[in-house]
């Protein structure tokens, strides 16, 4: 009886481990998802590939948005959106380190912060697509990866290519992916061992 209880406990643990970080259980970030959806619709109309949301650019976008929350929009008026030329973004190097991104290997990434009061969905979308200095990047077919983050009145969209010079990931992300499946295999083998 004890092994059955332990087995059920482990099964519940594995299930909750996989369910909790999923987007099904997250209620936050709707504005971010809506923006990415709208931009992907816009890109489909332009016959461009859709942007796939990935973890590291999203992590960086969240950190940048948080760092910008006390900034005035005028401070980023002449902002240049290419990594390495972002002296106006506070704590960029720290944010890059926290998200475990090798910024020296990321040359084809574009960081695009916009300030919109209350993050009105239509205004945020217009800021990216209606003749802004970001539009040329959104209309470029080489960009296929995205990260989105927001805080207060700031929305940050990061796009990059799916090449080695645009990949916001690092070798550690591959290890994390393998570690996740290794953990799952371990739990599954313990579960099978307990019942056979």
C-alpha positions as CSV (number, residue, x, y, z in Angstrom):
1,X,0.0,0.0,0.0
2,X,2.9,2.3,0.8
3,X,4.4,1.8,-2.6
4,X,1.1,2.7,-4.3
5,X,0.8,5.9,-2.3
6,X,4.4,6.8,-3.1
7,X,3.8,6.0,-6.7
8,X,0.7,8.2,-6.8
9,X,2.6,10.9,-5.0
10,X,5.4,10.8,-7.6
11,X,2.9,10.8,-10.5
12,X,1.2,13.8,-9.0
13,X,4.6,15.5,-8.6
14,X,5.6,14.8,-12.2
15,X,2.2,16.0,-13.4
16,X,2.3,19.2,-11.4
17,X,6.0,19.9,-12.4
18,X,5.0,19.8,-16.1
19,X,1.6,21.6,-15.7
20,X,2.6,24.6,-13.5
21,X,5.1,26.3,-15.8
22,X,2.8,25.9,-18.8
23,X,0.9,28.7,-20.4
24,X,-2.4,27.0,-19.6
25,X,-2.0,27.8,-15.9
26,X,-0.6,31.3,-16.4
27,X,-3.1,34.1,-16.3
28,X,-0.6,37.0,-16.7
29,X,0.9,38.2,-19.9
30,X,-2.3,38.5,-22.0
31,X,-1.2,41.8,-23.5
32,X,2.1,40.3,-24.5
33,X,0.4,37.3,-26.1
34,X,-2.1,39.6,-27.8
35,X,0.7,41.8,-29.2
36,X,2.6,38.8,-30.6
37,X,-0.6,37.4,-32.1
38,X,-1.4,40.7,-33.8
39,X,2.1,41.1,-35.1
40,X,2.0,37.6,-36.5
41,X,-1.3,38.3,-38.2
42,X,0.3,41.5,-39.6
43,X,3.3,39.4,-40.8
44,X,1.1,36.8,-42.4
45,X,-0.6,39.5,-44.4
46,X,2.8,40.7,-45.5
47,X,3.7,37.1,-46.5
48,X,6.4,37.0,-43.8
49,X,7.1,34.1,-41.5
50,X,5.4,34.2,-38.1
51,X,7.5,35.0,-35.0
52,X,8.0,32.1,-32.6
53,X,8.1,33.2,-28.9
54,X,11.2,31.7,-27.1
55,X,12.3,31.9,-23.5
56,X,15.6,33.9,-23.6
57,X,14.4,36.8,-25.6
58,X,11.2,36.9,-23.5
59,X,13.3,36.8,-20.3
60,X,15.4,39.7,-21.6
61,X,12.2,41.7,-22.7
62,X,10.7,41.2,-19.3
63,X,13.9,42.4,-17.6
64,X,14.2,45.5,-19.9
65,X,10.6,46.4,-19.4
66,X,11.0,46.2,-15.6
67,X,14.2,48.4,-15.8
68,X,12.3,51.0,-18.0
69,X,9.3,51.3,-15.7
70,X,10.6,54.5,-14.1
71,X,11.9,56.0,-17.3
72,X,10.2,58.8,-19.3
73,X,9.4,57.9,-22.9
74,X,11.4,61.0,-24.0
75,X,14.6,59.4,-22.7
76,X,14.4,56.7,-25.4
77,X,13.3,59.0,-28.3
78,X,16.5,58.5,-30.4
79,X,17.0,54.9,-29.3
80,X,18.8,52.6,-31.7
81,X,17.4,49.1,-31.4
82,X,20.5,46.9,-32.2
83,X,22.3,45.0,-29.3
84,X,25.5,46.6,-28.4
85,X,24.3,50.1,-29.2
86,X,21.8,50.4,-26.4
87,X,23.4,52.8,-24.0
88,X,19.9,54.2,-23.2
89,X,18.6,50.9,-21.7
90,X,19.5,50.7,-18.0
91,X,21.1,47.6,-16.7
92,X,21.2,45.9,-20.1
93,X,24.4,44.0,-19.4
94,X,23.0,42.7,-16.1
95,X,19.7,41.7,-17.7
96,X,21.6,39.8,-20.5
97,X,23.6,38.0,-17.8
98,X,20.5,37.1,-15.8
99,X,18.9,35.6,-18.9
100,X,22.1,33.7,-19.7
101,X,22.5,35.2,-23.2
102,X,25.8,35.5,-25.0
103,X,25.3,39.0,-26.3
104,X,28.6,38.9,-28.1
105,X,27.3,36.2,-30.4
106,X,24.0,37.9,-30.9
107,X,24.3,40.4,-33.8
108,X,21.0,39.9,-35.6
109,X,18.7,40.7,-32.6
110,X,16.6,43.8,-32.4
111,X,15.3,45.3,-29.1
112,X,12.2,47.5,-29.5
113,X,10.8,49.2,-26.4
114,X,7.6,51.3,-26.7
115,X,5.9,53.5,-24.2
116,X,2.1,53.4,-24.3
117,X,-0.2,54.7,-21.5
118,X,-2.0,51.7,-19.9
119,X,-0.6,49.5,-22.8
120,X,-3.7,50.0,-25.0
121,X,-3.5,47.1,-27.4
122,X,-4.3,49.1,-30.6
123,X,-1.8,51.8,-29.7
124,X,0.9,49.3,-28.9
125,X,0.4,47.5,-32.2
126,X,0.4,50.9,-34.1
127,X,3.7,51.9,-32.4
128,X,5.3,48.9,-33.9
129,X,3.7,48.8,-37.4
130,X,2.8,52.3,-38.4
131,X,5.8,54.0,-39.9
132,X,8.0,53.8,-36.8
133,X,11.7,53.1,-36.9
134,X,10.8,49.6,-35.8
135,X,8.6,48.8,-38.8
136,X,11.5,48.0,-41.1
137,X,12.6,45.2,-38.7
138,X,9.1,43.7,-38.4
139,X,8.8,43.7,-42.2
140,X,12.1,41.8,-42.7
141,X,11.6,38.1,-43.4
142,X,14.9,37.1,-41.7
143,X,13.4,37.6,-38.2
144,X,11.6,34.5,-36.9
145,X,12.2,34.5,-33.1
146,X,10.5,36.8,-30.7
147,X,10.4,37.7,-27.0
148,X,7.8,40.0,-25.4
149,X,7.8,41.6,-22.0
150,X,5.8,44.4,-20.4
151,X,5.8,46.4,-17.2
152,X,3.5,49.3,-16.4
153,X,3.4,51.5,-19.5
154,X,6.3,49.8,-21.3
155,X,6.1,47.0,-23.8
156,X,9.4,45.5,-25.1
157,X,9.5,43.3,-28.2
158,X,12.7,41.5,-29.1
159,X,13.1,39.8,-32.5
160,X,16.0,37.8,-33.9
161,X,17.0,35.5,-36.6
162,X,17.2,31.7,-36.3
163,X,20.9,31.7,-37.1
164,X,23.9,31.6,-34.8
165,X,24.3,35.4,-35.0
166,X,20.7,35.9,-34.1
167,X,20.1,33.2,-31.6
168,X,19.6,34.6,-28.1
169,X,20.3,31.2,-26.5
170,X,23.5,29.7,-25.3
171,X,24.9,26.2,-24.7
172,X,23.3,26.2,-21.3
173,X,19.8,26.2,-22.8
174,X,20.5,22.9,-24.5
175,X,21.7,21.4,-21.2
176,X,18.5,22.7,-19.5
177,X,16.4,21.1,-22.2
178,X,18.2,17.8,-21.8
179,X,18.0,18.1,-18.0
180,X,14.2,18.5,-18.1
181,X,13.8,15.3,-20.1
182,X,16.4,13.5,-17.9
183,X,14.4,14.4,-14.8
184,X,11.2,13.2,-16.5
185,X,12.8,9.9,-17.4
186,X,14.1,9.4,-13.9
187,X,10.6,10.0,-12.4
188,X,9.1,7.6,-14.9
189,X,11.6,4.9,-14.3
190,X,11.1,5.2,-10.5
191,X,7.3,5.0,-11.0
192,X,7.7,1.9,-13.2
193,X,10.1,0.3,-10.8
194,X,7.7,0.8,-7.9
195,X,4.8,-0.9,-9.6
196,X,6.6,-3.9,-11.2
